[in-house]
Amino acid sequence: MGCSFWGSGRARRRRRWNLTNCSMVADATPLNIAPRALPVDRIRRARLGHLLLGAGLLVISAASLTVGATDISLGSALSKLAQGEPLTRLEQVVLWDIRLPRLVLGILVGAALAVSGAVMQGLFRNPLADPGLVGVGAGAGLGAICAIVLGGLLPVTLIDGLGNQMIPVAAFLGAWASTILLYRVSTRRGRTSVATMLLAGIALAALTGALAGILIYMANDQQLRDLTFWGLGSLAGASWTKVAAAGPIILAAIIAAPFLGRGLNGLALGEATAAHIGHSVQRLKNASILMVAAATGAAVAVSGGIGFIGIIVPHLLRLATGPDHRALLINSALLGAILLVLADMIARVIIAPAELPIGIITAVLGAPVFLWILLRRRDLVDM
């Protein structure tokens, strides 16, 4: 096998060794031309994004604690506490027992859905992937419905051992099974077909919907009431008990997600390239699937069906800050929390004193954005 040399001349072109064809390939840029300006400092931009989104989350959280059916604001409560005056019983109930757990749960759920969407898009290498769109959320919902309707059939010792964790654990198992099935169906010879993924997600959602319908038919009146409010997607039933049940699972998944960033960056170049530069592709896949299943399952278990957060947030952040998953995953958690808390505020005030389900708000806001993404990236489904 011979090696060839290209392009010696006045321009004194630089050459680099090409290991693929054992040749010296010329760089067409002459040495006497000034180099291009350095790209924007992505680290500084990522840190700026963290600070801005963190500040935005603090502002929207303070507003969430103030907005509600009763005329009780966070500012007046803090002013009383600063002056040494005790809060009234109504203020304690509204702020501590109603609004604060609702805010904490909204932050956790929004962050979980957004980070899960970012991880799935990195895993499938496509911005159309989303836990709710491809059936992972439906699988988590089926697991939660099984726990609500059939939980009483489990052994008493198992019920007592799981306690408040029974519904989140069941939703996690449903999301995990759905994610595994989806990945196995849509991936062949190391390549993931987006069209197959979407069609498999539709079929999976239809199957889980049919099974959920059977369970709903078997449910009693109290279970039907719980399932009705849960299925629409809402934080109205938020409590410290739900925060304690889902919070540890969601927090563990969100904390673990940034450690997948470097591997997802490598996976964007293809599985073979990622393996060549030192990433364990199969371990990365397993960790990503586990993280998505845990976060989505726990979030769906306590909030019901809330869509489009996982597909909108990562895509907008990629346009604003770039595709680096090390910053994208953290920013997705912050922006997802902001959007869900904002949607919850809208749901509380738009028809006050009644409340709209959050799933309706996110669908109204998210569906046009999804169509816009689809029209911009038609090549992703023309496969």
BAVOKE-943879 format. One record per atom (N, C-alpha, C, O): residue in three letters; x, y, z. Coordinates in steps of 0.1 Angstrom, whole numbers, plus 5000, padded with zeros to 4 digits. Example, Ala and Ser with C-alpha at 12.3 -4.5 7.8 and 13.67 -1.06 7.14 Angstrom:
BAVOKE-943879
ALA513249435078ALA512349555078ALA513249675078ALA514249675085SER512849785071SER513749895071SER512950005079SER513450115080
//
This chain:
BAVOKE-943879
MET500949885000MET500050005000MET500950125000MET501750145009GLY500750214990GLY501650334989GLY500950454996GLY499750454997CYS501850544999CYS501350675005CYS501550784995CYS502550784988SER500550874993SER500650984983SER500751114990SER500251135002PHE501351214984PHE501551344989PHE500851444980PHE500851434968TRP500151544986TRP499351634979TRP499751774981TRP500151814993GLY499851854970GLY499752004971GLY500952074977GLY500752154985SER502152044972SER503252134977SER503352244967SER503152234955GLY503652364972GLY503752484964GLY504052604972GLY504452594983ARG503852724965ARG504252854972ARG503452874985ARG503952934994ALA502252824985ALA501352854997ALA501852775009ALA501452805020ARG502852685007ARG503352605018ARG502252545027ARG502152565039ARG501352465020ARG500252415026ARG500652315037ARG501552235035ARG499952315048ARG500152215059ARG499552085055ARG498552075048ARG500151975060ARG499751845057ARG499451775070ARG500151795080ARG498451685070ARG498251605082ARG498151455078ARG497651425066TRP498551365086TRP498551225083TRP497151165084TRP496551185095ASN496651105074ASN495351045073ASN495550895076ASN496050825067LEU495050845087LEU495250705091LEU494350615083LEU494650495082THR493350675077THR492450585069THR493050535056THR492950415053ASN493650625048ASN494150585035ASN495650605034ASN496250595024CYS496350625046CYS497750635047CYS498350745037CYS499350715030SER497650855036SER498150955027SER498251085035SER497751105045MET498951185029MET499151315034MET498151405027MET498251425015VAL497151455034VAL496051535028VAL496351685031VAL496651715042ALA496251765021ALA496651905022ALA495551985028ALA494351955025ASP495852075036ASP494952175041ASP494952295032ASP496052355029ALA493852325026ALA493852425015ALA494052575020ALA494052665012THR494152595034THR494352725039THR495752765039THR496552705046PRO496152865031PRO497552915030PRO498052965044PRO497153015052LEU499352955047LEU499753005060LEU499753155061LEU499753205072ASN499753225050ASN499753375051ASN498453435053ASN498253565053ILE497353355054ILE496053405057ILE495753405071ILE496053305078ALA495253515077ALA494953525091ALA493953415095ALA492953395088PRO494053345107PRO493153245111PRO491753315115PRO491753435118ARG490753235114ARG489453275118ARG489453315133ARG490153265141ALA488453395136ALA488253435150ALA487853315158ALA487153225153LEU488353305171LEU487953195179LEU486453185182LEU485853295183PRO485953065183PRO484453055186PRO484153105200PRO485053125208VAL482853135202VAL482453185215VAL482753085225VAL482752965223ASP483153135237ASP483553045248ASP482352975253ASP481453035260ARG482252845250ARG481052775254ARG480952755269ARG479852745274ILE482052745276ILE482052725290ILE481452845297ILE480652835306ARG481852965292ARG481353085298ARG479853105295ARG479053145303ARG479553065282ARG478053075279ARG477252985287ARG476153015290ALA477752865289ALA477052765297ALA476852815312ALA475752805317ARG477852865317ARG477752925331ARG476753035332ARG476053055341LEU476853125321LEU475853235321LEU474453185320LEU473553235326GLY474253075312GLY472953015311GLY472452955324GLY471352975328HIS473352895332HIS473052845345HIS472552955354HIS471552945361LEU473353065354LEU472953175363LEU471653235359LEU470853265368LEU471453265346LEU470153325342LEU468953235345LEU467953285350LEU469153105342LEU467953015344LEU467752995359LEU466652985364GLY468852995367GLY468652985381GLY467953105387GLY467053085396ALA468353225383ALA467653345387ALA466253345383ALA465353385391GLY465953295371GLY464553295366GLY463753195374GLY462553225377LEU464353085378LEU463652985386LEU463253045400LEU462253025405LEU464253125406LEU463953185419LEU462753285418LEU461953295426VAL462753365407VAL461753465405VAL460353395403VAL459453435409ILE460353295394ILE459053235392ILE458553155404ILE457353135406SER459553105412SER459153035424SER458453125434SER457453095441ALA459053245436ALA458453345445ALA457053385440ALA456153405448ALA456953405427ALA455653435421ALA454653325424ALA453453355426SER455053205423SER454153085425SER453653085439SER452553045441LEU454453115448LEU454053115462LEU453153235466LEU452453235476THR453053335457THR452153445459THR450853435452THR449853475457VAL450853375440VAL449653365432VAL448753245437VAL449253135439GLY447453275438GLY446553175442GLY445153225444GLY444853345442ALA444253135448ALA442853175450ALA442653275462ALA441853355462THR443453255472THR443453335484THR444453445483THR445453435477ASP444053565489ASP444853685489ASP445953675499ASP445953755509ILE446853585498ILE448053565507ILE449253565499ILE449453485490SER450153655502SER451453665494SER452653635502SER452653635514LEU453653585495LEU454853555502LEU455553675508LEU456153665519GLY455453795501GLY456053915507GLY455453955520GLY456153985529SER454153945521SER453453985534SER453853885545SER454053925557ALA453953755542ALA454353655552ALA455853685556ALA456053675568LEU456753705547LEU458153735551LEU458253865559LEU459053875568SER457453965555SER457454085563SER456954065577SER457554125587LYS455953985579LYS455553945593LYS456653875601LYS456853905612LEU457253785594LEU458253705601LEU459453795605LEU460053775615ALA459853885596ALA460953985599ALA460654075610ALA461554105618GLN459354105612GLN458954195623GLN458654115636GLN458254175646GLY458853985636GLY458553895647GLY457153865650GLY456853815660GLU456253895640GLU454853855642GLU454553715637GLU455153675627PRO453753645644PRO453453505640PRO452453505628PRO451653595627LEU452553405620LEU451653395609LEU450353335614LEU450253265623THR449253375607THR447953315610THR447853175606THR448653125598ARG446853105612ARG446652965608ARG446452945593ARG446952855587LEU445653035587LEU445353035573LEU446553055565LEU446852985555GLU447453145568GLU448653175561GLU449653045562GLU450253015552GLN449652985573GLN450552865575GLN450052755566GLN450852685559VAL448752735566VAL448152625557VAL448352655543VAL448852565535VAL448052775538VAL448152805524VAL449552805519VAL449852745509LEU450452865527LEU451852875522LEU452652745524LEU453352695515TRP452552685536TRP453352565539TRP452752435534TRP453452345530ASP451452415536ASP450852295533ASP450252275519ASP450052165514ILE450052395512ILE449452385499ILE450452435488ILE450752365479ARG450852565489ARG451652615478ARG453052565478ARG453552545467LEU453752555489LEU455152515489LEU455352375484LEU456152355475PRO454552275489PRO454752145483PRO454352135468PRO454952055460ARG453452215464ARG453052225450ARG454252275442ARG454452235431LEU454852385447LEU456052445440LEU457152345439LEU457752325428VAL457452275450VAL458552175450VAL458252065440VAL459152025433LEU457052015440LEU456751905431LEU456751955417LEU457151875408GLY456352075414GLY456452125401GLY457852145396GLY458152105384ILE458752185404ILE460152195401ILE460752055397ILE461452035388LEU460451965406LEU460951825404LEU460351765391LEU461151705383VAL459051775389VAL458451715377VAL458951775364VAL459251715355GLY458951915364GLY459451985352GLY460851945349GLY461251925337ALA461751945359ALA463151905357ALA463251765352ALA464051735343ALA462451675358ALA462551535354ALA462151515339ALA462851445332LEU461051575335LEU460551555322LEU461551615311LEU461751565301ALA462051735315ALA462951805305ALA464251725304ALA464751705293VAL464851685315VAL466151615314VAL465951475307VAL466751435300SER464751415310SER464551285303SER464451305288SER464951225281GLY463751415284GLY463751445270GLY465051465264GLY465351415253ALA465951545271ALA467251565266ALA468051435265ALA468851425255VAL467951355274VAL468751225274VAL468251135263VAL469051075255MET466951125261MET466351045250MET466751105237MET467051025227GLN466751235235GLN467151295222GLN468651265219GLN469051245208GLY469451265230GLY470851235228GLY471051085225GLY471951045217LEU470251005232LEU470350855229LEU469950815215LEU470650735209PHE468850875211PHE468350845197PHE468950935186PHE468750915174ARG469751035191ARG470351125182ARG469351195173ARG469551205161ASN468251245179ASN467151305172ASN466351395181ASN465951345192PRO466051525177PRO465351615186PRO463851585187PRO463151655194LEU463351485180LEU461951455180LEU461651345191LEU460451325194ALA462651295197ALA462451195208ALA461951265221ALA462451365224ASP460951195227ASP460451255239ASP459751145247ASP459051055241PRO459851135260PRO459251025268PRO457751015266PRO457150905265GLY457051135265GLY455651125263GLY455251095248GLY454251025246LEU456051135239LEU455651115225LEU455850975220LEU455050925212VAL456850905225VAL457250775220VAL456650665230VAL457050545228GLY455850695239GLY455150595247GLY455750565260GLY455250475268VAL456850625264VAL457450595277VAL456550645288VAL456350585298GLY456050765286GLY455050815296GLY453850735297GLY453250715308ALA453350675286ALA452250585286ALA452550465294ALA451650415302GLY453750405293GLY454150295300GLY454150325315GLY453750245323ALA454750445319ALA454750485333ALA453350495338ALA453050465350GLY452450555330GLY451050565334GLY450350435337GLY449650425346LEU450650335328LEU450050205330LEU450550145343LEU449850085350GLY451850165346GLY452350115359GLY451750175371GLY451350105380ALA451450305370ALA450850375381ALA449350335382ALA448850315394ILE448650315371ILE447350265372ILE447250125378ILE446350095385CYS448150035374CYS448249905380CYS448349915395CYS447749835403ALA449250005400ALA449450025414ALA448150075421ALA447850025432ILE447450165415ILE446250215421ILE445050115421ILE444450105431VAL444950045410VAL443749955409VAL444049815415VAL443249755422LEU445249765413LEU445649625417LEU446549625429LEU446949515433GLY446849735435GLY447849735446GLY447349665458GLY448149605465GLY445949655460GLY445449585471GLY445649435470GLY445449365480LEU445949385459LEU446049245457LEU447449195461LEU447749075462LEU448449285463LEU449749255467LEU449849205481LEU448949235489PRO450849125485PRO451049085499PRO451149205508PRO451649305504VAL450549195520VAL450549305529VAL451949345533VAL452249465534THR452849245534THR454249285538THR454849365527THR455649465530LEU454549335514LEU455149415503LEU454549555503LEU455249655501ILE453249565505ILE452549695506ILE453149785517ILE453449905515ASP453349725529ASP453849795540ASP455349835537ASP455749945541GLY456049745531GLY457449775528GLY457649895518GLY458549975519LEU456749895508LEU456850005498LEU456250135503LEU456850245501GLY455150125510GLY454550245516GLY454150345505GLY453450305495ASN454550465507ASN454250575497ASN455050555484ASN454650625474GLN456050465484GLN456750455472GLN456150355462GLN456750335451MET455050295465MET454450195456MET454150245442MET454450185432ILE453350355442ILE453050415428ILE454250455421ILE454350425409PRO455150535427PRO456350575419PRO457150455414PRO457650455403VAL457250345422VAL458050235418VAL457350165407VAL458050115397ALA456050145408ALA455250085397ALA455350165384ALA455550105373ALA455350295385ALA455450385373ALA456850375367ALA457050375355PHE457850365376PHE459250345371PHE459350215363PHE460050205353LEU458850105369LEU458949975362LEU458249985348LEU458749925338GLY457050045348GLY456350065335GLY457150145325GLY457250105313ALA457750255329ALA458550335320ALA459850265316ALA460250275304TRP460450185325TRP461650115322TRP461350005311TRP462049995301ALA460249935313ALA459849825303ALA459549895289ALA459949835279SER458850005289SER458550075277SER459750125270SER459850105258THR460750175277THR461950235271THR462750115265THR463250135254ILE462950005272ILE463649895267ILE463049845254ILE463749815244LEU461649825255LEU460949775243LEU461149865231LEU461349825220LEU460949995233LEU461050095223LEU462450095217LEU462650095204TYR463450085225TYR464850085219TYR465149965211TYR465749965201ARG464649845217ARG464949725209ARG464249715196ARG464749665186VAL463049775195VAL462249765183VAL462849865172VAL462949825161SER463249985177SER463650085167SER465150085164SER465550155155THR465949995170THR467349995167THR467749865161THR467349755165ARG468449865150ARG468849755142ARG470249775137ARG470549875130ARG471149685140ARG472549695136ARG473249825140ARG474049885133GLY472849865153GLY473449985158GLY472850115153GLY473350225157ARG471850115144ARG471250235139ARG469850235143ARG469050135143THR469450355148THR468050375152THR467250445142THR467550555137SER466150385138SER465250445128SER464250535135SER463450485144VAL464250665131VAL463250755137VAL461850715134VAL460950725142ALA461550685121ALA460250645117ALA459750525125ALA458650525130THR460650425127THR460250305134THR459950345149THR459050295155MET460850435154MET460650485168MET459350545170MET458650515180LEU458950635161LEU457650705163LEU456450605161LEU455550615169LEU456550525151LEU455450425149LEU455350325161LEU454250295165ALA456550285166ALA456550195177ALA455950265190ALA455250205198GLY456250395191GLY455750475202GLY454250485201GLY453550475212ILE453650505189ILE452250515188ILE451550375191ILE450550375198ALA452150265186ALA451650135189ALA451750105204ALA450850045210LEU452850145210LEU453050115224LEU452050195233LEU451450145242ALA451750325229ALA450850405236ALA449450355234ALA448650355244ALA449050295222ALA447750235220ALA447550115229ALA446550095234LEU448650035229LEU448549905237LEU448349945252LEU447549885259THR449250035257THR449150065271THR447750135274THR447250115285GLY447250215265GLY445950275267GLY444850175268GLY443950185276ALA444950065259ALA443949955260ALA443949885273ALA442949855279LEU445249855278LEU445349785291LEU444849875302LEU444249825312ALA445150005301ALA444750095311ALA443250105311ALA442550115322GLY442550105300GLY441150105299GLY440549985306GLY439449995312ILE441149865304ILE440649745311ILE440749765326ILE439749735334LEU441849815331LEU441949835345LEU441049945351LEU440449935362ILE440750045343ILE439850155347ILE438450095348ILE437650125357TYR438150005339TYR436749935339TYR436649855352TYR435549835357MET437749805357MET437749725369MET437749805382MET437449755393ALA438049935381ALA438250015393ALA436850055400ALA435850055393ASN436950075412ASN435750125420ASN435650275419ASN436450335412ASP434650335426ASP434350475424ASP435550565429ASP435850655422GLN436050525440GLN437150615446GLN438350605437GLN439050705434GLN438650485432GLN439850465423GLN439550545409GLN440550595404LEU438350535404LEU438050615392LEU438250765394LEU438750835385ARG437850815406ARG438050955408ARG439550985409ARG439951095403ASP440350905415ASP441750935416ASP442350925402ASP443251005398LEU441950825394LEU442450815380LEU442050925371LEU442850965362THR440850975373THR440451085364THR441251215366THR441751275356PHE441451245379PHE442251365381PHE443751345378PHE444451435373TRP444251225380TRP445651195377TRP445851195362TRP446951245358GLY444951135354GLY445151125340GLY445251255333GLY445851265322LEU444651365338LEU444651495331LEU445951565333LEU446251665326GLY446651535343GLY447951595346GLY447751725354GLY447251825349SER448051715367SER447851825376SER448751815388SER449151705392LEU448951925394LEU449651935407LEU448751965419LEU449152005429ALA447451965416ALA446452005426ALA446551925439ALA446251975449GLY446851795437GLY446951715449GLY448251705455GLY448651605462ALA449151805453ALA450451805458ALA450551805473ALA449751875480SER451351725479SER451551725494SER452951685497SER453751635488TRP453351705509TRP454651665513TRP454851515512TRP455951465511THR453751435514THR453851295512THR454251255498THR455151165496LYS453651315488LYS454051295474LYS455451345471LYS456251275464VAL455851455477VAL457251495475VAL458251395481VAL459251375475ALA457951345493ALA458751245499ALA458851115491ALA459851045491ALA457651085484ALA457650955476ALA458450965463ALA459150875460ALA458251075456ALA458851085443ALA460151165443ALA461051145434GLY460351245453GLY461551335453GLY462851265453GLY463651295444PRO463051165461PRO464351095461PRO464651035447PRO465851035443ILE463650965441ILE463950905428ILE464251005417ILE465250985410ILE463551115417ILE463751225407ILE465051285409ILE465851315400LEU465351325422LEU466651385425LEU467851295421LEU468851345415ALA467751175424ALA468851075420ALA469051075405ALA470151075401ALA467951075398ALA468051065383ALA468651195378ALA469451195369ILE468151315383ILE468651445378ILE470151465381ILE470851515373ILE470551425393ILE471951435397ILE472851345389ILE473951385385ALA472351225385ALA473151135377ALA473151175362ALA474151145356ALA472151255358ALA472151285343ALA473351355338ALA473851315327PRO473851465345PRO475051535339PRO476251445337PRO477051475328PHE476351335344PHE477551245342PHE477451165329PHE478351105325LEU476251175323LEU476051105310LEU476451205298LEU476451165287GLY476651335302GLY476851435291GLY477951405282GLY477851415270ARG479151365287ARG480251345279ARG480051225269ARG480351225258GLY479451115275GLY479151005267GLY478051035256GLY478250985245LEU477051115259LEU476051155249LEU476751235238LEU476351235226ASN477651325242ASN478351395232ASN479151305222ASN479151325210GLY479751205227GLY480451105219GLY479451025210GLY479750995199LEU478350995216LEU477350915209LEU476750995197LEU476250935187ALA476751125198ALA476251205187ALA477151185174ALA476651215163LEU478351145175LEU479151115164LEU478950975158LEU479550945148GLY478150895165GLY477850765160GLY478450665171GLY479350695178GLU477750545171GLU478150445181GLU479650395179GLU480350375189ALA479950375167ALA481350325164ALA482350425168ALA483350395174THR482150555165THR483050665169THR483150675184THR484250695190ALA481950675191ALA481950685205ALA482750575212ALA483450595221ALA482550445207ALA483350335212ALA484850355209ALA485650325218HIS485150415198HIS486550425194HIS487350525203HIS488450515206ILE486550635207ILE487250735216ILE487150705230ILE487450785239GLY486650585234GLY486750535247GLY485550525256GLY485650495267HIS484350545250HIS483150535257HIS482550395256HIS482650335246SER482050345267SER481350215268SER479950245263SER479050285271VAL479650215250VAL478350245245VAL477250175251VAL476150235255GLN477350045253GLN476349965259GLN476050015274GLN474850015278ARG477050045281ARG476850095295ARG476150225295ARG475350255303LEU476550315285LEU475850445284LEU474450425280LEU473550495286LYS474050335271LYS472650305268LYS471950265281LYS470850305283ASN472450165288ASN471850115300ASN471550225310ASN470550235316ALA472650305312ALA472450415322ALA471450515318ALA470650565326SER471450545305SER470450645300SER469050595301SER468150665305ILE468850465297ILE467450405298ILE467050405313ILE465850435316LEU467950365322LEU467550365336LEU467250505341LEU466250515349MET468050605337MET467750735342MET466350785337MET465650845344VAL466150765324VAL464850815318VAL463650745325VAL462650805328ALA463750615327ALA462750535333ALA462450585347ALA461250595351ALA463450605355ALA463350655369ALA462650785369ALA461750805377ALA463250885362ALA462751025362ALA461251035357ALA460451095363THR461050975345THR459750975339THR458750905348THR457550955350GLY459050785353GLY458150705361GLY457750775373GLY456550785376ALA458650835380ALA458350905393ALA457551035390ALA456651065397ALA457851105379ALA457151225376ALA455751195372ALA454851265377VAL455551095363VAL454151065359VAL453351015371VAL452151035371ALA453950945380ALA453250885391ALA452550995400ALA451450975405VAL453251105402VAL452751205411VAL452051325403VAL451251405410SER452151335390SER451651455383SER450651415372SER449951495367GLY450651285368GLY449851245357GLY450451275343GLY451651295342GLY449651285333GLY450151305319GLY450351445316GLY449451515314ILE451651485316ILE452051625312ILE452951615301ILE454051565302GLY452551665289GLY453351645277GLY454051765272GLY453851875277PHE454951745263PHE455651845255PHE456851915262PHE457651975256ILE456951905275ILE458051965282ILE459351905278ILE460351975275GLY459351765276GLY460551695273GLY461051725259GLY462251695256ILE460251765250ILE460651785236ILE460951935233ILE461751965225ILE460252025240ILE460452165237ILE461652215244ILE462452285237VAL461852185256VAL462952245264VAL464352215258VAL465152305255PRO464752085256PRO466052065250PRO466252125237PRO467352175234HIS465252125228HIS465352185215HIS465652335216HIS466552385209LEU464952405224LEU465152555225LEU466552585231LEU467152675226LEU466952495240LEU468252525246LEU469352495236LEU470452555236ARG469152395227ARG470252365217ARG470352485208ARG471452525204LEU469252545205LEU469352665196LEU470052785203LEU470752865197ALA469852795216ALA470352905224ALA471752885229ALA472552985228THR472152765233THR473452755240THR474252645233THR475452625238GLY473752575223GLY474552475217GLY474252335221GLY473452315231PRO474852235215PRO474452095217PRO475252015228PRO475051895230ASP476152085235ASP476952015245ASP476051965256ASP475552045263HIS476051835258HIS475151775268HIS475551805282HIS474751805291ARG476851835284ARG477251865298ARG476651995303ARG476351995315ALA476352095295ALA475552205299ALA474152195296ALA473252245303LEU473752125285LEU472352105281LEU471552035292LEU470352085294LEU472051935298LEU471251865308LEU470951945320LEU469851945326ILE471952025325ILE471652115336ILE470652225333ILE469752255340ASN470852285321ASN469952395317ASN468552335314ASN467552405317SER468452215310SER467152155307SER466452135320SER465252165321ALA467152095331ALA466452085344ALA465952215349ALA464752225354LEU466752325347LEU466252455352LEU465152505344LEU464152555349LEU465252505330LEU464152555322LEU462952475323LEU461852525322GLY463052345324GLY461852255325GLY461152285338GLY459852295338ALA461852315349ALA461152355361ALA460452485360ALA459352505365ILE461152585353ILE460552715351ILE459252705343ILE458252765347LEU459252625332LEU458052615324LEU456952545331LEU455752595329LEU457152445338LEU456152375345LEU455552455356LEU454352455358VAL456352525364VAL455852615374VAL455052725368VAL453952765374LEU455452785357LEU454752885350LEU453352835345LEU452352895346ALA453352715339ALA452152655335ALA451152625346ALA449952645345ASP451752585358ASP450852565369ASP450252695374ASP449152695378MET451052805374MET450452935377MET449352975368MET448253025372ILE449552955355ILE448452985345ILE447252905348ILE446152955347ALA447452775351ALA446352685353ALA445552725366ALA444352705366ARG446152785375ARG445552825387ARG444752955386ARG443752975393VAL445153045377VAL444553185377VAL443653205365VAL442853295364ILE443753115354ILE443053145342ILE441553135343ILE440753205337ILE441053045352ILE439653035355ILE439353025370ILE438552955375ALA440153105377ALA440053105392ALA438653135396ALA437953215390PRO438153075407PRO438852995417PRO439052845412PRO439752765420ALA438552805401ALA438752665396ALA440152655390ALA440852755388GLU440552535386GLU441852515381GLU441752425368GLU440952335367LEU442552465358LEU442752375346LEU443852275349LEU444752305355PRO443652155343PRO444752065344PRO446052115336PRO445852175326ILE447152095342ILE448452145336ILE448652085322ILE449152145313GLY448251955320GLY448451895308GLY447751965296GLY448251965285ILE446652035299ILE445952115289ILE446852235285ILE447052265273ILE447352305295ILE448252415293ILE449452385285ILE449752445275THR450152275289THR451352245282THR451152195267THR451952215258ALA449952125265ALA449552085252ALA449252205243ALA449752205231VAL448552305248VAL448252425240VAL449552495236VAL449652545225LEU450452505246LEU451652585243LEU452652495235LEU453452545227GLY452652365238GLY453752285232GLY453452235218GLY454352215210ALA452152205215ALA451852155202ALA452352235190ALA452852185181PRO452052375190PRO452552455179PRO454152455178PRO454652455167VAL454852445190VAL456252445189VAL456752315183VAL457752305176PHE456052205187PHE456452075181PHE456252075166PHE457052025159LEU455152135161LEU454952135147LEU455952225140LEU456452195129TRP456352325147TRP457452415141TRP458752335140TRP459452345130ILE459052255150ILE460252175150ILE460252075139ILE461152045132LEU459052015137LEU458851915127LEU458951965113LEU459551905104LEU458452095111LEU458552155098LEU460052195095LEU460452195083ARG460752235105ARG462152275103ARG463052155100ARG464052165093ARG462652035106ARG463551925105ARG462851805098ARG462851695104ARG462251835087ARG461551725080ARG462451615076ARG462051495074ASP463751645074ASP464651535070ASP464851425081ASP465251315078LEU464451455093LEU464551365104LEU463551255104LEU463751145109VAL462451275097VAL461451175096VAL461351115081VAL460651015079ASP462051175072ASP462051125058ASP463151025057ASP464151045050MET463050915064MET464050805065MET463450675061MET464250575061
//
